[in-house]
Amino acid sequence: MEILDSLNPEQQEAVTKTDGYLLVLAGAGSGKTRVLTYKIAWLIEHKKVKSWDILAVTFTNKAAAEMKDRIEKLIGEVAKQVWMGTFHSFCARLLRRYGELLGYSRNFTIYDADDSKNLIKKIIKDKGLEIKIPPKGIAGKISKAKNNFILPDKYPIYDFQSNRIKEIYKLYQEALKSNNAMDFDDLLLNACKVFQESKEALGRFSFKYILVDEYQDTNKVQYELLKLLSKKYGNLTVVGDEDQSIYGFRGADIGNILHFEKDFPQIHIVRLEENYRSTQTILKAASAVVSNNKFRIGKELWTNNETGNKLSLYTARNANEEARKVVEVIKKYKRPLKDFTVLYRTNAQSRVIEEALRRENMPYIIVGGIRFYERKEIKDILAYLRVLMNPDDNISLARIINTPLRGIGPKTRRFLEDYAKKERVPIYFALKKVNKIKKIILRKQKVLKKFFKLMENHRCKLGKPAKLIENILNETGYLDMLREEEAIEAESRIENLNELIAGAGEYETLEDFIESVSLLTNIDEWDETQTRVTLMTTHNAKGLEFPIVFIAGLEEGLFPHSSSFYDEAELEEERRLFHVGLTRAKERVYLSYAQSRRGYSFCLPSRFIDEIPADTLEMSEELLPADFIEKMHADSHPAHRMGGTHRFNRR
């Protein structure tokens, strides 16, 4: 019973209601992670459920690690046997075992967005296909189709472009298969296929108790997975908040949480409405804004925290002035820089903020910028590792065959590819018979033979990944290449590679290391202990919290984004996104918009500002341009009135 002592009545109800289908509507800052961790502890300690009979699914590796750590502190080592991780890591684990049912070997490669884009680009070039949509856009459309469980033969055709995408989609899936590779969406899709085709696999992975975090962010395929996994025992707990559903553009379906009551039998609902994070003022403002949405189940958030300061609104002449004033406010506080985050709607907005911070020598970190594992030198070495693990991976092989430079140009690579196609073997194994490819001159053959021998030597003695990386760096000449550059950038790259070795040292096998790296997200790489100002898009901020939050760029067309103007569902998602931004804050919120930005001479303030209750918002007059203050007082600007719905006279 000690497990329940620190929980409020609603949290206790969510923890102890273990059997059947349970929907926990958890508002921002209401302690949903505590509920999930304590429920797992309750199942093991009180219900005597075996830890390996529990599956807990989160949306980031970081969240899974934190949850497992909390459970271990509650009940000890037994928590390590709980199946816990992201949907993608769970599916990858399943497919390593049962992927052969679909024609994959257990050492398949997981392609990231860049790999997928490059593969699509190669397909278009090789087949001589004409299409106006760039490879990245095609990859997005294919991803959307997969998230909705639409396979290539069912892809809808309504014009020439869609017909061409259907053709590329089919060729793309065939190419992935021949490379023994899956993209992120395939992990989910193929897991569903395995469960549909194999009773053994479904029986092996039918857990007695399943708990899902951030259920509002699930897509159609994840929904089908949960239906299959929970069918045998019927014990499924999902925790989510429809007011924080902000990933529709990635395929998330808010209908999964809105219709949960209809889709699962005898559902029980618990509402977590007490907020432990924000002040009363912040909570009142955020709740008022999101209450304008129609697509909601509904809840009333409240808090016992202090009333707190009003939200501050600043109007800047332009984006540069807005950024400068953000930095001025941060400087006024005498507290660690990690207490501050600046949120914005699009990545492009970060540039002027970065410049303002640099001018003041103020350190910062960007979440969602160039991630560590996306740096060129890191991707190069990972490509070596991926080929060693999966020689069928032609995309990774293409990256390293002439890196460092070996004199293997496009013509030689084309001869190699042609031979591989003719012999129906992966390009890697065509290297073994390069002496039979008469079109490749003898000097190039010798280079390719040497490269193949080097790779085979490593494949024959795969050891711990850290040592393997060291050997590759030295024996391929990659380190020598960087040292010869004699540039500061080269030194930085060598430091990054040393960091890669250090990270790999935490893993015993190459397979575990590659899989862990492949499934990382932006948030997984964020370090909350760093003493820096955090910059990120509002999308990346979900799940995080900061004492002081700035939300910049609150202009019509930017936030809400102009792409949402003609679709009510998309506009509501923009409003939920603003709600998420507000509820990241514990103590203070600063809002700002610019009167001109990037060539637009007259920007209107966001409609979301109008939706904030007047008694929770104040104009930051000390930061406002003097002429604006003078005009505001002269006109008795309605921004100071307690009532009214359009306080900025925009319409």
C-alpha positions in Angstrom: 0.0 0.0 0.0 3.0 2.3 0.4 3.0 2.6 -3.4 -0.2 4.5 -3.3 0.6 6.9 -0.4 2.1 9.7 -2.6 -0.7 9.6 -5.2 -3.9 11.7 -5.3 -7.3 9.8 -5.5 -7.5 9.9 -9.3 -4.0 8.7 -9.7 -4.7 5.9 -7.2 -7.8 4.8 -9.2 -5.7 4.7 -12.4 -3.0 2.6 -10.7 -5.3 0.1 -9.0 -7.7 -0.4 -12.0 -5.6 -3.1 -13.6 -7.9 -5.4 -15.5 -9.9 -4.5 -18.6 -9.6 -1.5 -20.9 -8.7 1.8 -19.2 -8.3 5.3 -20.7 -6.4 7.7 -18.5 -7.0 11.3 -19.6 -4.0 13.0 -18.3 -3.7 16.8 -18.7 -0.4 18.6 -18.9 1.7 18.3 -15.8 -0.8 15.9 -14.1 1.7 13.2 -13.2 1.0 10.7 -16.0 4.5 9.2 -15.9 4.1 8.7 -12.1 0.9 6.8 -12.8 2.5 4.6 -15.4 5.5 3.7 -13.2 3.5 3.2 -10.1 1.0 1.0 -12.0 3.8 -1.3 -13.2 5.1 -1.4 -9.6 1.6 -2.2 -8.3 1.1 -5.0 -10.8 4.4 -6.7 -9.8 4.2 -6.0 -6.0 0.5 -6.2 -5.3 -1.0 -8.3 -8.1 2.1 -10.6 -8.3 2.3 -10.3 -12.1 5.6 -11.6 -13.6 7.5 -8.6 -14.8 8.1 -10.2 -18.3 4.3 -10.4 -18.7 4.1 -6.5 -18.8 4.7 -4.4 -21.9 5.1 -0.6 -21.5 5.3 1.5 -24.6 6.5 5.1 -24.8 7.3 7.4 -27.7 11.0 8.2 -26.9 13.9 6.1 -25.7 14.6 8.8 -23.1 11.1 8.4 -21.6 11.5 4.6 -21.5 14.9 4.8 -19.8 13.5 7.3 -17.2 10.5 5.2 -16.5 12.5 2.0 -16.0 14.9 3.9 -13.7 11.9 5.1 -11.6 10.4 1.6 -11.4 13.8 0.1 -10.3 13.9 2.7 -7.5 10.4 1.6 -6.4 10.7 -2.2 -6.6 14.3 -3.1 -7.4 16.1 -5.2 -10.0 12.9 -7.1 -11.0 11.8 -4.0 -13.0 14.6 -4.7 -15.6 12.6 -7.6 -17.0 9.6 -5.5 -17.9 9.3 -5.1 -21.7 9.7 -1.4 -22.1 10.5 0.9 -25.0 9.2 2.7 -28.0 6.8 1.1 -30.5 9.7 1.0 -33.0 12.2 -0.6 -30.6 9.6 -3.2 -29.7 8.8 -4.0 -33.3 12.5 -4.1 -34.2 13.0 -6.7 -31.5 10.1 -8.7 -32.8 11.3 -8.6 -36.4 14.8 -9.7 -35.5 13.2 -12.9 -34.4 10.3 -13.3 -36.9 11.3 -11.1 -39.9 12.2 -14.3 -41.8 8.5 -14.9 -42.2 8.4 -11.8 -44.4 11.7 -12.6 -46.2 14.1 -10.6 -44.1 17.2 -11.9 -42.3 17.7 -11.0 -38.6 20.5 -8.6 -39.5 18.3 -6.2 -41.5 19.3 -2.5 -41.6 17.0 0.3 -40.4 17.0 3.2 -42.8 16.6 6.7 -41.6 15.0 9.6 -43.5 18.2 10.4 -45.3 18.7 6.8 -46.5 15.1 6.6 -47.7 15.4 9.9 -49.6 18.6 8.6 -51.3 17.1 5.3 -52.2 14.1 7.1 -53.8 16.4 9.4 -55.7 18.3 6.4 -57.0 15.2 4.7 -58.1 14.0 7.8 -60.0 17.4 8.1 -61.7 17.8 4.4 -62.6 14.3 4.1 -64.0 14.4 7.5 -65.8 11.1 8.5 -64.1 9.6 12.0 -64.6 8.0 13.5 -61.5 7.8 17.1 -60.2 7.8 16.1 -56.5 11.3 16.0 -54.9 12.5 12.7 -53.3 11.9 14.1 -49.8 8.3 14.9 -50.7 7.7 11.4 -52.2 9.2 9.9 -49.0 6.7 11.9 -47.0 3.7 10.6 -49.1 4.9 7.0 -48.9 5.3 7.4 -45.1 1.8 8.8 -44.8 0.4 5.9 -46.8 2.2 3.4 -44.5 0.9 5.1 -41.4 -2.6 4.6 -42.7 -1.9 0.9 -43.6 -2.1 1.6 -47.3 0.2 -0.8 -49.2 1.5 0.0 -52.7 -1.2 -1.9 -54.6 -3.9 0.1 -52.7 -2.3 3.5 -53.1 -5.0 5.8 -54.5 -4.6 7.2 -58.0 -6.2 10.5 -59.0 -3.7 12.0 -61.4 -0.4 11.4 -63.2 1.7 12.4 -60.1 -0.1 10.0 -57.8 0.2 7.2 -60.3 3.9 7.9 -60.5 4.2 7.9 -56.7 2.4 4.5 -56.6 5.0 3.2 -59.1 7.9 4.6 -57.0 6.3 3.3 -53.8 6.2 -0.3 -55.2 9.8 0.0 -56.5 10.9 1.5 -53.2 9.5 -1.5 -51.2 11.2 -3.9 -53.6 14.5 -2.1 -53.2 14.3 -2.1 -49.4 13.7 -5.8 -49.5 16.6 -6.5 -51.8 18.8 -4.4 -49.5 17.5 -6.4 -46.5 16.4 -3.1 -45.0 13.3 -1.5 -43.5 12.5 2.2 -42.9 10.9 3.4 -39.6 7.3 2.9 -40.9 8.1 -0.6 -42.1 9.0 -1.6 -38.5 5.4 -1.0 -37.5 3.8 -2.3 -40.7 5.8 -5.5 -40.8 5.2 -6.2 -37.1 1.5 -6.1 -37.9 2.0 -8.4 -40.9 3.9 -10.9 -38.7 1.1 -10.9 -36.1 -1.5 -11.4 -38.8 0.3 -14.3 -40.4 1.8 -16.1 -37.4 -0.2 -17.3 -34.4 3.1 -18.4 -32.8 4.5 -14.9 -32.9 1.2 -13.3 -31.6 1.1 -15.9 -28.8 4.7 -15.2 -27.9 4.1 -11.4 -27.7 0.6 -11.4 -26.2 1.4 -9.7 -22.9 -1.0 -10.0 -19.9 -0.8 -6.3 -19.3 -0.1 -3.6 -21.8 0.4 0.1 -20.9 0.8 2.8 -23.5 2.0 6.4 -23.0 1.1 9.4 -25.2 -1.8 7.4 -26.8 -3.0 10.6 -28.6 0.1 10.4 -30.8 -0.6 6.8 -32.2 -1.3 6.3 -35.8 -3.6 3.7 -37.5 -0.9 1.0 -37.6 0.0 1.4 -33.9 -3.7 1.2 -33.2 -4.0 -2.1 -35.1 -0.9 -3.4 -33.2 -2.5 -2.7 -29.9 -5.7 -4.4 -30.9 -3.8 -7.5 -31.9 -1.5 -7.5 -28.8 -4.4 -6.9 -26.3 -6.9 -9.3 -27.8 -6.0 -12.4 -25.8 -6.0 -10.9 -22.2 -7.9 -7.6 -22.7 -5.9 -5.7 -20.2 -4.9 -2.4 -21.9 -4.2 0.9 -20.2 -3.6 3.9 -22.4 -2.6 7.3 -21.1 -3.0 10.4 -23.2 -4.4 13.9 -23.6 -6.3 14.9 -26.7 -5.3 18.5 -26.0 -1.7 17.5 -26.7 -2.2 15.7 -30.0 0.1 17.7 -32.2 1.6 15.2 -34.7 -1.1 14.8 -37.3 1.5 15.7 -39.9 3.5 12.6 -39.0 0.4 10.4 -39.3 -0.9 10.5 -35.7 -4.7 10.1 -35.6 -6.4 12.0 -32.8 -9.4 9.7 -33.5 -7.7 6.9 -31.7 -8.1 8.6 -28.4 -11.4 10.4 -29.2 -13.0 7.1 -30.2 -11.3 4.8 -27.7 -14.6 4.4 -25.8 -16.3 3.1 -28.9 -13.5 0.8 -30.1 -12.9 -1.1 -26.9 -15.5 -2.9 -24.8 -16.5 -1.9 -21.2 -14.0 0.9 -21.0 -13.2 2.7 -17.8 -12.1 6.4 -17.9 -10.1 8.2 -15.3 -9.4 11.9 -15.6 -6.1 13.4 -14.1 -7.0 17.1 -13.9 -4.7 18.3 -11.1 -1.7 20.1 -12.6 1.6 20.0 -10.5 3.7 22.0 -12.9 2.4 25.4 -13.8 1.1 28.5 -11.9 -2.7 29.1 -11.8 -2.4 32.0 -14.3 -0.5 29.9 -16.9 -3.0 27.1 -16.5 -6.0 29.4 -16.8 -4.6 30.9 -20.0 -3.7 27.6 -21.6 -7.1 26.0 -20.7 -9.0 29.0 -22.1 -7.2 28.8 -25.4 -7.7 25.0 -26.0 -11.3 25.2 -24.9 -12.0 26.8 -28.3 -11.4 23.4 -30.0 -14.4 21.2 -30.8 -12.5 17.9 -31.1 -12.1 17.2 -27.4 -13.2 14.7 -24.8 -12.9 17.5 -22.2 -11.4 18.0 -18.8 -11.0 20.8 -16.3 -7.4 21.4 -15.3 -6.7 23.0 -11.9 -3.7 23.4 -9.5 -2.9 24.3 -5.9 0.2 26.1 -7.1 0.6 29.9 -6.6 -1.3 32.3 -8.8 1.9 33.5 -10.4 2.7 36.3 -12.8 0.6 37.2 -15.8 1.8 36.2 -19.2 3.9 39.0 -20.8 3.2 40.0 -24.4 5.8 41.9 -26.4 5.3 43.5 -29.9 8.5 43.9 -31.9 9.1 45.9 -35.0 10.8 43.0 -36.7 12.3 39.6 -36.0 15.8 40.9 -35.1 14.3 43.2 -32.4 12.2 40.4 -31.1 15.2 38.2 -30.7 17.2 41.0 -29.1 14.5 41.6 -26.5 14.2 37.9 -25.7 18.0 37.9 -24.8 17.6 41.1 -22.8 14.9 39.5 -20.6 17.1 36.4 -20.1 20.0 38.6 -19.0 17.8 40.3 -16.4 17.3 37.1 -14.5 20.1 35.9 -12.2 19.5 32.2 -12.6 21.0 29.3 -14.6 20.6 29.4 -18.4 19.1 25.9 -18.4 16.0 27.4 -16.8 15.1 29.1 -20.1 13.7 27.8 -23.4 12.8 29.7 -26.5 10.1 28.0 -28.6 9.1 28.8 -32.1 6.8 27.3 -34.8 9.4 26.6 -37.6 13.1 25.8 -37.5 13.9 28.8 -39.7 13.1 31.1 -36.8 16.1 30.0 -34.8 18.6 31.9 -36.9 18.0 35.4 -35.6 17.6 34.1 -32.0 21.0 32.3 -32.3 22.6 35.5 -33.6 21.3 37.5 -30.7 22.6 34.9 -28.2 26.0 34.8 -29.9 26.3 38.6 -29.7 25.9 38.3 -25.9 28.3 35.3 -25.7 25.3 33.4 -24.2 25.7 29.6 -24.8 22.7 27.7 -26.2 21.7 24.4 -27.6 19.3 23.7 -30.4 17.1 20.6 -30.1 16.3 19.3 -33.6 19.2 20.9 -35.3 22.0 18.8 -36.8 21.9 15.8 -34.5 25.1 14.1 -33.5 24.3 10.9 -35.4 23.4 12.9 -38.5 26.9 14.5 -38.8 28.8 13.4 -42.0 31.7 11.7 -40.2 29.4 9.8 -37.9 27.1 8.6 -40.7 30.2 7.5 -42.7 31.5 5.2 -39.9 28.0 4.0 -39.1 27.6 3.1 -42.8 30.8 0.9 -42.5 29.2 -0.8 -39.5 25.9 -1.3 -41.2 27.6 -3.0 -44.2 29.5 -5.3 -41.9 26.3 -6.3 -40.2 24.2 -6.4 -43.4 26.2 -6.8 -46.6 23.0 -6.5 -48.6 22.7 -2.8 -47.7 23.6 -1.2 -51.0 22.8 2.3 -49.8 25.3 2.2 -47.0 27.9 0.5 -49.3 27.5 3.3 -51.9 28.3 5.8 -49.1 31.6 4.2 -48.1 33.0 2.6 -51.2 34.9 5.8 -52.1 35.2 7.2 -48.5 38.0 8.0 -48.0 38.8 8.6 -51.6 40.0 5.4 -53.4 39.5 6.6 -57.0 36.3 4.7 -57.4 34.2 7.0 -59.5 30.6 6.9 -60.8 31.6 4.9 -63.9 33.3 2.1 -61.9 30.4 2.0 -59.5 27.9 1.7 -62.4 29.9 -1.2 -63.9 29.8 -2.9 -60.5 26.0 -2.3 -60.1 25.3 -3.6 -63.6 27.2 -6.8 -62.8 25.4 -7.2 -59.5 22.0 -6.9 -61.2 23.0 -9.4 -63.9 24.2 -11.9 -61.3 21.3 -11.1 -59.0 23.6 -10.5 -56.0 24.1 -7.5 -53.7 26.9 -5.1 -54.8 29.0 -6.2 -51.9 29.3 -9.8 -53.1 29.9 -8.5 -56.7 33.2 -7.1 -55.2 34.3 -10.7 -54.6 34.2 -11.4 -58.4 35.4 -8.0 -59.5 38.1 -9.6 -61.7 35.3 -11.0 -63.9 34.0 -7.5 -64.6 36.1 -6.7 -67.7 34.8 -3.1 -68.0 36.6 -2.3 -64.8 40.3 -1.6 -65.5 42.9 -3.6 -63.6 44.0 -0.8 -61.3 40.5 -0.2 -60.1 40.0 -3.9 -59.6 43.0 -4.0 -57.3 41.5 -1.1 -55.2 38.1 -2.8 -55.0 39.7 -6.2 -54.0 41.7 -4.4 -51.3 38.5 -2.7 -50.0 36.6 -6.1 -50.0 39.4 -7.9 -48.2 39.5 -5.2 -45.5 35.7 -5.5 -45.0 35.8 -9.3 -44.9 38.6 -9.3 -42.3 36.3 -7.2 -40.0 33.2 -9.4 -40.8 35.1 -12.5 -39.8 36.0 -11.1 -36.4 33.1 -8.9 -35.3 33.8 -7.9 -31.7 32.8 -5.1 -29.4 31.6 -2.1 -31.5 34.0 0.4 -29.8 37.1 -1.6 -30.8 35.6 -2.2 -34.3 35.2 1.5 -34.9 38.8 2.2 -33.8 40.0 -0.4 -36.3 37.9 1.0 -39.1 39.1 4.5 -38.5 42.7 3.4 -38.6 42.7 0.7 -41.3 40.5 2.6 -43.8 42.6 5.7 -43.6 39.6 7.8 -42.4 41.5 9.3 -39.5 44.5 10.1 -41.7 42.1 11.8 -44.2 40.9 14.1 -41.4 44.3 14.8 -40.0 45.6 15.8 -43.5 42.9 18.5 -43.7 44.6 20.5 -40.9 41.5 22.5 -40.2 39.5 23.3 -37.1 36.5 21.5 -38.6 38.6 18.4 -38.9 39.6 18.5 -35.3 36.0 18.8 -34.3 35.2 15.8 -36.5 37.9 13.7 -34.8 36.4 14.7 -31.4 33.0 13.6 -32.6 34.4 10.2 -33.7 36.1 9.8 -30.3 32.7 10.5 -28.7 31.2 7.9 -31.0 33.7 5.3 -29.7 32.9 6.3 -26.1 29.2 5.8 -26.8 29.7 2.5 -28.5 31.7 1.3 -25.4 28.4 0.9 -23.6 27.3 -1.9 -25.9 28.6 -5.5 -26.1 27.4 -6.3 -29.7 27.3 -4.5 -33.0 23.7 -5.4 -33.5 22.6 -3.7 -30.2 24.6 -0.6 -30.9 23.4 -0.1 -34.4 19.7 -0.7 -33.4 20.0 1.8 -30.5 21.5 4.5 -32.8 18.9 3.9 -35.5 16.0 4.5 -33.2 17.2 7.7 -31.5 15.0 10.8 -31.7 15.8 14.5 -31.2 14.7 14.5 -27.6 16.8 11.4 -26.8 19.9 13.5 -27.4 18.8 16.4 -25.3 20.7 16.8 -22.1 18.8 18.8 -19.5 21.9 19.3 -17.3 23.7 21.5 -19.8 23.9 25.1 -18.6 22.6 26.6 -21.9 19.5 28.3 -23.2 17.4 25.7 -25.1 16.1 26.6 -28.5 13.5 24.3 -30.2 10.3 24.1 -32.1 7.2 23.8 -30.0 6.7 20.3 -31.5 10.0 19.2 -30.0 9.1 20.6 -26.6 6.3 18.2 -25.8 7.1 16.2 -22.7 9.6 18.7 -21.4 9.2 21.5 -18.8 11.1 24.7 -18.0 10.8 27.4 -15.4 10.7 30.2 -18.0 9.3 29.8 -21.5 9.4 32.2 -24.5 7.1 31.6 -27.4 8.3 33.8 -30.3 6.7 34.5 -33.7 3.0 34.6 -32.7 1.8 35.9 -36.0 -1.1 34.9 -38.3 0.4 32.6 -41.0 3.3 31.6 -38.8 1.6 30.4 -35.6 -1.0 29.3 -36.5 0.7 28.3 -39.7 -0.9 29.4 -43.0 -1.2 25.8 -44.1 -4.0 25.3 -41.4 -6.2 28.2 -42.5 -8.5 26.1 -44.7 -8.9 23.0 -42.6 -10.6 23.1 -39.2 -8.9 20.0 -38.0 -5.4 21.4 -38.8 -6.2 24.7 -37.2 -7.3 22.9 -34.0 -4.0 21.0 -34.0 -2.2 24.4 -34.2 -4.2 25.5 -31.2 -3.2 22.4 -29.3 0.4 23.1 -30.2 0.1 26.5 -28.7 -1.5 24.9 -25.6 1.5 22.6 -25.4 3.9 25.5 -25.6 2.2 27.4 -22.7 2.0 24.3 -20.5 5.8 23.7 -20.7 6.2 26.6 -18.3 6.4 26.4 -14.5 6.7 30.0 -13.6 6.7 32.6 -16.4 5.6 32.8 -20.0 6.8 35.5 -22.5 4.9 35.8 -25.8 6.1 37.9 -28.7 5.3 38.7 -32.3 6.9 40.9 -35.0 5.1 43.6 -37.0 7.3 42.6 -40.0 9.3 39.5 -40.8 11.2 38.2 -43.8 9.9 40.7 -46.3 6.3 40.9 -44.9 5.8 44.5 -44.0 2.6 44.0 -42.0 2.1 41.0 -39.8 -1.1 40.4 -37.8 -0.9 39.1 -34.3 -1.9 35.5 -33.8 -5.6 34.8 -33.2 -4.4 32.7 -30.2 -3.4 35.8 -28.4 -7.1 37.0 -28.6 -8.1 33.7 -26.9 -6.0 34.3 -23.8 -8.2 35.8 -21.0 -7.4 39.5 -20.5 -6.8 39.1 -16.8 -4.0 36.6 -17.4 -2.1 38.8 -20.0 -0.1 42.0 -19.7 1.6 44.1 -22.3 5.4 44.4 -21.7 5.5 48.2 -22.0 9.1 48.5 -21.0 10.0 46.4 -24.0 7.6 48.0 -26.5 8.6 50.5 -29.1 7.9 54.0 -27.7 5.7 55.0 -30.6 3.5 51.9 -30.2 3.0 52.6 -26.5 2.0 56.2 -27.2 -0.5 55.2 -29.8 -1.9 52.4 -27.6 -2.6 54.8 -24.8 -4.0 57.5 -27.2 -6.4 55.0 -28.7 -7.3 53.3 -25.4 -6.2 50.1 -27.0 -8.6 47.3 -26.3 -5.7 45.0 -25.3 -6.2 46.5 -21.8 -9.9 45.8 -21.5 -11.0 42.9 -19.4 -13.6 41.7 -22.0 -13.9 41.5 -25.7 -12.9 38.7 -28.1 -10.8 40.7 -30.6 -8.6 42.8 -28.5 -6.2 43.7 -31.3 -8.9 44.9 -33.8 -7.5 42.7 -36.5 -10.7 41.8 -38.3 
